[in-house]
Structures are given as structure tokens and as C-alpha cells.
Amino acid sequence: MLSDIRALAEKDRFAVNTRDVGAGIGQSLLAVTAADGSRFELLCVHPTAEWDQMLYWLPALGVPARHYVSLAEALATRGIGVAIHEWRGIGSSTWRAGRRCNWGYRELLLDDLPSAMAALRARWSTATCWLGGHSLGGQLAALYAGLHPAEHAGLLLVASGSPYWRCYRNGWLLAAAYTAAPWLAQLVGYLPGRRIGFGGNEARGLIADWARSGRQGHYAADGMRQDFEQQLHALQLPVLGIRLRDDWMVPASSLAWLLGKMPQATQQVETITSQHLDGRDADHFGWMKAPLPVASRIAHWLHQQN
């Protein structure tokens, strides 16, 4: 089904093509061209009946948009449309990281996301838009919300928190990784994540920005003069944080560190355990195979805000 939609979308890079996939759910691919020429597609899943709530979703590092379709479908059955972002370098993106192809937080925050948001608003101009993400996607969602505090109705963080090494047991090992990863990326021309078992093949600029936040505990990006910490501190949006109890990659202290940067936000934290997942470990990625508990909490929280 997705391949059929993609084939249709290629006929007109500025068109949105929608198919009804059953159970009252439609899927659309929305073509986006960023300011610097990078191209990708938004995978949109939405109710076929009338709806007015849209969640813009940012995936985890190295995870293609299609892996969140089950989450999006669960939300669509609850009356919420979902637009799933595609990161540079994977999936439908026309770019791949390499020695001659590099980017960092600057390109993601200033080129890709604004272009995608504009395309989304042009297609669904009346929907109330929420911003959320998984892991690094949640962090970048928070940074984007700080840059554009009036664009979205609220912020959702799932298995997401600051990578600051002091938030972790045996954090000195992470501190060493935050030094080694940028060095390896510079040596190879990109981080060979698929070979080392972390993320995808990631641009060295992206890894440098990520590792800096892990070493220092605050956010900054090469080529950007914005004060992320000040913008997060001023953010007054409602925020939902969903933590997975068995998630060693985002322990409670990691989420708390990120939420602590937004003291003026109205915050709510929910915890998913293995009992909610029918015995499956409630870890960083396992919830994606059984997303109903996460979807239910997101939907309940969104409806509470309206």
C-alpha cells in the first residue's frame, strides 16, 4: 500500500495523494522540499471522518517514519491525525550522510522542519497542531517549540530526555562515547551507526551537536546563535512526558533534566510498565511493537487539553 502511494506521489512532487486503508483510516504522502534542496515525504495517517487534531511526530535517531505507522493508526482511530517526519539520510530522504554530504541540528531546525510545517499547514490549515517525538525526536521537538512557541498547542515526549552523562548510572562510559562518536564520524566522514549498532548512518554535524548536549547538559548547535536554554525556559506550552520504566537509555533522571529546562510549562508525566505491554519489556523501542498504551495516553491527554 505504501509503495502504491509513493508511486503516485512521484508523479507530482507538490501533490498529496491519499488512500483509504480501511477501518476509517486514510494514509497520505506529502512531498516536502527544504530550503537547501533536501527532499523528503511526510507520511500522514488520519481519520477518514471529520477530525481537527494533528500531531506532528519526530522519530528517534535513525528510525524511518514508516516504523511509527502502528502508533499513528492507533491515534487515528481515536480521532487524531498524525504527520510523521522523515529525517535526512533515511527512508524517503533524497540525501545520505557522507564526507560530501553533512548536516546538523541547524539544517533540521531551520530548513527541514519549517518547510514541512508549511506544507502541513497548506494541506490541513484548520487542524490544531501538536508537536511530539520519540528519543532524539522529542528533544528536537522541544528545541523547535522553543524557536516557535506559538506554532503548536503543546508538546509530547515519549521515551525522550536529555542525554547528559550525569543523568546516568556509570555515566562516565557515556561521557567517553560522546568524545569518541564525533571523532569516529570525522574520521569516516559520517557515523557508521548501522555497523556499530547505534542509530543509522548519521551526519557528522548531527553527531557533534548531539554529543555536545551529552557532554555539557545544555543545547547548542553549530551555525545557530539562538539561546536554546533561554527559549526552553520561557516555554509555556502544556507538556506530556511518557517514560518507559525499563528504558535504560532514558531513565527518570534524563526526562527530569529535560523537563527541568521548561519550568513554566504545565507538565504531566506518565509511566508505562511491562504490565501495560502484556509482559513485553517497557524499554526504549519495545513499546513501538505494542503502541496502544502510549497512543491511549496521548489521546486522553490531548482530549483533556481541549
C-alpha positions, 0 to 999 in steps of 0.5 A, a space after each residue: 500500500 505504501 509503495 502504491 502511494 509513493 508511486 503516485 506521489 512521484 508523479 507530482 512532487 507538490 501533490 498529496 495523494 491519499 488512500 483509504 486503508 480501511 477501518 476509517 483510516 486514510 494514509 497520505 504522502 506529502 512531498 516536502 522540499 527544504 530550503 537547501 534542496 533536501 527532499 523528503 515525504 511526510 507520511 500522514 495517517 488520519 481519520 477518514 471522518 471529520 477530525 481537527 487534531 494533528 500531531 506532528 511526530 519526530 522519530 528517534 535517531 535513525 528510525 524511518 517514519 514508516 516504523 511509527 505507522 502502528 502508533 499513528 493508526 492507533 491515534 487515528 482511530 481515536 480521532 487524531 491525525 498524525 504527520 510523521 517526519 522523515 529525517 535526512 539520510 533515511 527512508 524517503 530522504 533524497 540525501 545520505 550522510 557522507 564526507 560530501 554530504 553533512 548536516 546538523 541540528 541547524 539544517 533540521 531546525 531551520 530548513 527541514 522542519 519549517 518547510 514541512 510545517 508549511 506544507 502541513 499547514 497548506 494541506 490541513 490549515 484548520 487542524 490544531 497542531 501538536 508537536 511530539 517525538 520519540 528519543 532524539 525526536 522529542 528533544 528536537 521537538 522541544 528545541 523547535 517549540 522553543 524557536 516557535 512557541 506559538 506554532 503548536 498547542 503543546 508538546 509530547 515526549 515519549 521515551 525522550 530526555 536529555 542525554 547528559 552523562 550525569 543523568 546516568 548510572 556509570 555515566 562516565 562510559 557515556 561521557 567517553 562515547 560522546 568524545 569518541 562518536 564525533 571523532 569516529 564520524 570525522 574520521 569516516 566522514 559520517 557515523 557508521 551507526 548501522 555497523 556499530 549498532 547505534 542509530 543509522 548512518 548519521 551526519 557528522 554535524 548531527 553527531 557533534 551537536 548531539 554529543 555536545 548536549 551529552 557532554 555539557 547538559 545544555 543545547 547548542 548547535 553549530 551555525 545557530 546563535 539562538 539561546 536554546 536554554 533561554 527559549 526552553 525556559 520561557 516555554 509555556 506550552 502544556 507538556 506530556 512526558 511518557 517514560 518507559 520504566 525499563 528504558 535504560 537509555 532514558 531513565 527518570 533522571 534524563 526526562 527530569 533534566 529535560 523537563 527541568 529546562 521548561 519550568 513554566 510549562 504545565 507538565 504531566 508525566 506518565 509511566 508505562 510498565 511491562 504490565 501495560 505491554 502484556 509482559 513485553 519489556 517497557 524499554 526504549 523501542 519495545 513499546 513501538 511493537 505494542 503502541 496502544 498504551 502510549 497512543 491511549 495516553 496521548 489521546 486522553 491527554 490531548 482530549 483533556 487539553 481541549 
